Amino acid sequence: MNQFDSTGPDAVTAAVAQCIADHTGTPFEPTGSQACSGGSINQAQRFTGSDGREFFVKLSGGHSAAMFAAEARGLEELKRCERLKIPDVVGAGSSGGTQFLVMENLALGGRRDGVALGHGIADMHQKTRPRFGLDHDNFIGSTPQPNTEHDDWVSFYRDERLGFQRRLARERGAAGSLLGALEELEASLGGFFVDYQPAPSLLHGDLWSGNWGFLDDGRVTIFDPAVYYGDREADLAMMELFGHPGQDFVAAYEEILPIDPGYSVRRTLYNLYHILNHDHLFGGGYGAQAEHMIRQLLSELR
């Protein structure tokens, strides 16, 4: 969506303004917008009103209403975490072919605090439920993410994560060597959990470095979730996939929840899911990277 011009708000802007007014009970007169980072899937704008209020708005075309609904439900689930600031959802709507999700605008750019981040993520991971998964499916990026509940973590990760990605890979014509290696890994998955039995912890689900931040008031925030209940190591692994949260984070996290020694191997197992999904979404060299990871994992079992 473009910046506002002298002719007044366009249809999408008017719809967003009406959504804000309907859900806050206060009329909202937009006076400007600024493009923000919205990830690789959506566009985002920060809307400013004549009364000084600001809102963060995600916009997307196509069939994104379900994605935005799932994101809103995920943010609500994350509000179980008292140590983390989770953005409030204001509302959602559409105009023409554009879907939008309106949230409170958070002032990122505060001082990095790895200790607060470690304590906050550990607090999230202490929120548990009896079964692995979730009572509804959602998305990882724009890819559907099935969350059918299981009593057993190995069966959940095999069927709802690796198995589902293998089926997607087969549908898009992935290399037979990748599919065969992945099927072999699925059959051997229990070997990574001989002496380790995870609990169903509340997970953000897509916790790369672009999905957490620090506010001006010192609080830690997380956003853009793909929530489910699973092994907390899956979140820790994703935090290292495109960077590292720092040793101060690790030390603070382990003050509350020690990390099992086997994590150094399972980290690759959990990040494999995201690399497979990147291959599905973006192609390029992710397929070869995934196959390399699978063969590395299989070598650990021999």
C-alpha positions as CSV (number, residue, x, y, z in Angstrom):
1,M,0.0,0.0,0.0
2,N,1.2,3.5,-0.8
3,Q,1.7,6.4,1.4
4,F,-1.3,8.7,2.0
5,D,-1.8,11.5,-0.6
6,S,-3.7,14.7,-0.7
7,T,-6.8,13.0,-2.1
8,G,-7.3,11.2,1.2
9,P,-7.2,7.5,2.3
10,D,-7.7,4.8,-0.3
11,A,-10.1,1.9,0.3
12,V,-7.7,-0.2,2.2
13,T,-6.7,2.7,4.5
14,A,-10.4,3.5,5.1
15,A,-11.0,-0.2,6.0
16,V,-8.1,-0.3,8.4
17,A,-9.2,3.0,10.0
18,Q,-12.8,1.6,10.5
19,C,-11.4,-1.6,11.9
20,I,-9.4,0.4,14.5
21,A,-12.4,2.5,15.4
22,D,-14.7,-0.5,15.7
23,H,-12.3,-2.4,18.0
24,T,-11.1,0.4,20.2
25,G,-14.3,2.4,20.4
26,T,-12.5,5.6,19.4
27,P,-12.6,7.1,15.9
28,F,-9.3,6.9,14.1
29,E,-8.3,9.5,11.5
30,P,-5.1,8.3,9.7
31,T,-2.6,11.1,8.9
32,G,0.3,9.0,7.6
33,S,1.9,5.6,7.2
34,Q,5.4,4.3,7.1
35,A,6.6,1.0,5.6
36,C,8.0,-1.4,8.2
37,S,9.6,-4.8,8.0
38,G,6.9,-7.4,7.8
39,G,8.9,-10.5,6.9
40,S,9.2,-12.2,3.6
41,I,5.5,-13.1,3.3
42,N,3.6,-9.9,4.1
43,Q,3.9,-6.2,3.8
44,A,3.6,-4.0,6.9
45,Q,2.8,-0.4,7.6
46,R,2.9,1.7,10.8
47,F,-0.3,3.9,10.8
48,T,-0.3,7.2,12.6
49,G,-3.5,8.9,13.6
50,S,-4.4,12.6,14.2
51,D,-4.5,11.8,17.9
52,G,-1.0,10.5,18.0
53,R,-1.9,6.8,18.3
54,E,0.1,4.4,16.2
55,F,-0.8,0.9,15.0
56,F,1.2,-1.8,13.2
57,V,-0.7,-3.3,10.3
58,K,0.2,-6.4,8.3
59,L,-1.2,-6.5,4.7
60,S,-1.4,-9.4,2.2
61,G,-3.3,-10.5,-0.8
62,G,-4.7,-13.9,-1.7
63,H,-5.9,-16.3,0.9
64,S,-4.1,-14.7,3.9
65,A,-7.2,-14.3,6.2
66,A,-6.6,-17.8,7.6
67,M,-2.9,-16.9,8.2
68,F,-3.8,-13.7,10.0
69,A,-6.5,-15.5,12.1
70,A,-3.9,-18.2,13.1
71,E,-1.3,-15.5,14.0
72,A,-3.9,-13.7,16.2
73,R,-4.7,-17.0,18.0
74,G,-1.0,-17.7,18.5
75,L,-0.3,-14.3,20.0
76,E,-3.2,-14.9,22.4
77,E,-1.7,-18.2,23.4
78,L,1.7,-16.6,24.1
79,K,0.1,-14.2,26.5
80,R,0.4,-17.0,29.1
81,C,4.0,-15.7,29.4
82,E,4.2,-13.0,32.0
83,R,7.9,-12.1,31.4
84,L,7.4,-11.3,27.7
85,K,5.5,-8.5,26.0
86,I,3.2,-10.0,23.4
87,P,1.7,-7.4,21.0
88,D,-2.1,-7.0,21.4
89,V,-4.2,-7.8,18.4
90,V,-6.7,-5.0,17.6
91,G,-8.6,-6.6,14.8
92,A,-8.6,-7.9,11.2
93,G,-10.4,-7.3,8.0
94,S,-10.2,-7.0,4.3
95,S,-10.7,-4.5,1.4
96,G,-11.0,-5.8,-2.1
97,G,-8.3,-8.4,-2.5
98,T,-6.2,-7.2,0.5
99,Q,-6.4,-8.8,3.9
100,F,-5.0,-7.0,7.0
101,L,-4.2,-7.6,10.6
102,V,-4.0,-4.6,13.0
103,M,-1.9,-4.8,16.1
104,E,-0.5,-2.4,18.7
105,N,2.7,-0.7,17.6
106,L,5.7,-1.6,19.7
107,A,8.7,0.7,19.9
108,L,11.6,-1.7,19.1
109,G,15.2,-0.5,19.4
110,G,15.8,-0.9,23.1
111,R,19.1,-2.0,24.6
112,R,19.8,-5.7,24.0
113,D,19.4,-7.7,27.1
114,G,20.3,-11.4,26.7
115,V,19.6,-12.1,30.3
116,A,16.0,-10.8,30.1
117,L,15.6,-12.7,26.8
118,G,16.8,-16.0,28.4
119,H,14.5,-15.6,31.4
120,G,11.6,-14.7,29.1
121,I,12.0,-17.7,26.8
122,A,12.5,-20.0,29.7
123,D,9.3,-18.7,31.3
124,M,7.4,-19.4,28.0
125,H,8.9,-23.0,27.9
126,Q,7.6,-23.6,31.4
127,K,4.0,-23.3,30.2
128,T,3.0,-26.8,29.4
129,R,-0.1,-28.9,28.4
130,P,-0.7,-32.6,28.5
131,R,-0.3,-33.3,24.8
132,F,2.0,-32.3,22.0
133,G,0.5,-30.1,19.2
134,L,-2.3,-27.7,19.4
135,D,-6.1,-27.7,19.1
136,H,-5.9,-26.0,15.7
137,D,-3.5,-25.9,12.7
138,N,-1.6,-22.8,11.7
139,F,1.2,-21.7,9.4
140,I,5.0,-21.6,9.3
141,G,5.6,-18.7,6.9
142,S,2.8,-19.2,4.3
143,T,3.1,-23.0,4.6
144,P,0.3,-24.9,6.4
145,Q,1.5,-26.3,9.7
146,P,-0.5,-29.3,11.0
147,N,-0.7,-29.6,14.8
148,T,-2.8,-32.7,15.3
149,E,-2.3,-33.6,19.0
150,H,-0.2,-36.6,20.0
151,D,0.7,-38.2,23.3
152,D,4.2,-39.0,22.1
153,W,6.7,-36.4,20.8
154,V,8.5,-38.7,18.4
155,S,5.2,-39.5,16.6
156,F,4.3,-35.8,16.5
157,Y,7.5,-34.7,15.1
158,R,7.6,-37.6,12.6
159,D,4.1,-37.2,11.3
160,E,3.2,-33.5,11.7
161,R,6.6,-32.0,10.9
162,L,9.1,-34.1,8.9
163,G,6.4,-36.4,7.3
164,F,4.3,-33.4,6.3
165,Q,7.3,-31.7,4.7
166,R,8.3,-34.9,2.9
167,R,4.8,-35.0,1.4
168,L,5.1,-31.4,0.2
169,A,8.6,-32.1,-1.2
170,R,7.2,-35.1,-3.2
171,E,4.4,-33.0,-4.6
172,R,6.8,-30.4,-5.9
173,G,9.1,-33.0,-7.4
174,A,12.0,-33.0,-5.0
175,A,15.0,-35.2,-5.7
176,G,14.5,-38.9,-4.9
177,S,17.7,-39.0,-2.8
178,L,16.3,-36.3,-0.5
179,L,12.9,-38.1,-0.2
180,G,14.5,-41.4,0.5
181,A,16.9,-40.1,3.1
182,L,14.1,-38.2,4.8
183,E,12.0,-41.3,5.0
184,E,14.9,-43.3,6.5
185,L,15.4,-40.5,9.1
186,E,11.7,-40.6,10.0
187,A,11.9,-44.4,10.6
188,S,14.9,-44.0,12.9
189,L,13.7,-40.9,14.7
190,G,13.3,-42.6,18.1
191,G,17.1,-43.1,18.2
192,F,17.5,-39.4,19.1
193,F,15.3,-39.7,22.2
194,V,16.6,-42.9,24.0
195,D,17.6,-41.0,27.1
196,Y,15.6,-37.8,26.6
197,Q,11.9,-37.3,27.0
198,P,10.7,-33.8,26.4
199,A,7.6,-32.2,27.9
200,P,5.0,-30.4,25.7
201,S,6.2,-26.9,26.3
202,L,4.6,-23.7,24.8
203,L,6.7,-22.9,21.7
204,H,6.8,-19.7,19.6
205,G,7.5,-22.1,16.7
206,D,9.5,-19.7,14.4
207,L,11.9,-18.0,16.8
208,W,14.6,-16.7,14.5
209,S,16.3,-13.5,15.4
210,G,13.9,-11.4,13.4
211,N,11.0,-12.4,15.6
212,W,12.2,-11.2,18.9
213,G,13.2,-7.7,20.0
214,F,13.8,-5.3,22.9
215,L,11.5,-2.4,23.7
216,D,12.5,1.1,24.8
217,D,11.2,0.3,28.3
218,G,13.5,-2.7,28.7
219,R,11.0,-5.4,28.1
220,V,11.5,-8.3,25.7
221,T,8.9,-8.9,23.0
222,I,8.3,-11.8,20.6
223,F,5.9,-11.8,17.6
224,D,5.1,-13.5,14.3
225,P,4.5,-16.9,16.0
226,A,3.8,-20.4,14.7
227,V,2.7,-21.6,18.1
228,Y,2.3,-25.2,19.3
229,Y,3.3,-27.3,22.3
230,G,6.5,-29.4,21.7
231,D,10.1,-29.9,22.7
232,R,11.6,-26.6,23.9
233,E,14.8,-27.5,22.1
234,A,13.0,-26.8,18.8
235,D,12.8,-23.1,19.7
236,L,16.4,-23.0,21.0
237,A,17.6,-24.5,17.7
238,M,15.7,-22.0,15.6
239,M,17.3,-19.2,17.6
240,E,20.7,-20.4,16.4
241,L,19.7,-21.1,12.7
242,F,20.3,-17.6,11.4
243,G,22.5,-16.2,14.2
244,H,22.9,-16.8,17.9
245,P,21.2,-15.2,20.9
246,G,24.5,-15.0,22.8
247,Q,26.1,-16.8,25.7
248,D,24.4,-14.4,28.2
249,F,21.1,-15.7,26.9
250,V,22.2,-19.4,27.2
251,A,23.4,-18.8,30.8
252,A,20.2,-17.0,31.8
253,Y,18.0,-19.7,30.2
254,E,19.9,-22.5,32.0
255,E,19.4,-20.8,35.3
256,I,15.8,-21.8,35.0
257,L,15.8,-24.7,32.5
258,P,19.1,-26.7,32.0
259,I,19.8,-27.8,28.4
260,D,20.3,-31.5,27.8
261,P,23.7,-32.5,26.4
262,G,22.0,-34.3,23.5
263,Y,20.7,-30.9,22.2
264,S,23.9,-30.4,20.2
265,V,22.8,-33.2,17.9
266,R,19.0,-32.6,18.0
267,R,19.6,-28.9,17.1
268,T,20.2,-30.1,13.5
269,L,17.1,-32.4,13.7
270,Y,14.9,-29.4,14.6
271,N,16.4,-27.0,12.2
272,L,15.9,-29.5,9.4
273,Y,12.2,-28.8,9.5
274,H,12.8,-25.1,8.8
275,I,15.3,-25.8,6.0
276,L,12.8,-28.2,4.4
277,N,10.2,-25.4,4.6
278,H,12.6,-22.9,3.1
279,D,13.1,-25.3,0.3
280,H,9.4,-25.5,-0.2
281,L,8.9,-21.7,-0.1
282,F,12.1,-20.4,-1.8
283,G,13.9,-23.3,-3.5
284,G,17.5,-22.5,-4.3
285,G,20.1,-24.5,-2.4
286,Y,17.9,-25.3,0.6
287,G,17.1,-28.8,-0.8
288,A,20.8,-29.8,-1.0
289,Q,21.3,-28.3,2.5
290,A,18.4,-30.4,3.9
291,E,19.8,-33.6,2.4
292,H,23.2,-32.8,3.9
293,M,21.6,-32.3,7.3
294,I,19.7,-35.6,7.0
295,R,22.8,-37.6,6.1
296,Q,24.7,-36.0,9.0
297,L,21.8,-37.0,11.4
298,L,21.7,-40.5,10.1
299,S,25.5,-40.8,10.6
300,E,24.9,-40.0,14.3
301,L,22.7,-43.1,14.6
302,R,25.2,-45.6,13.1
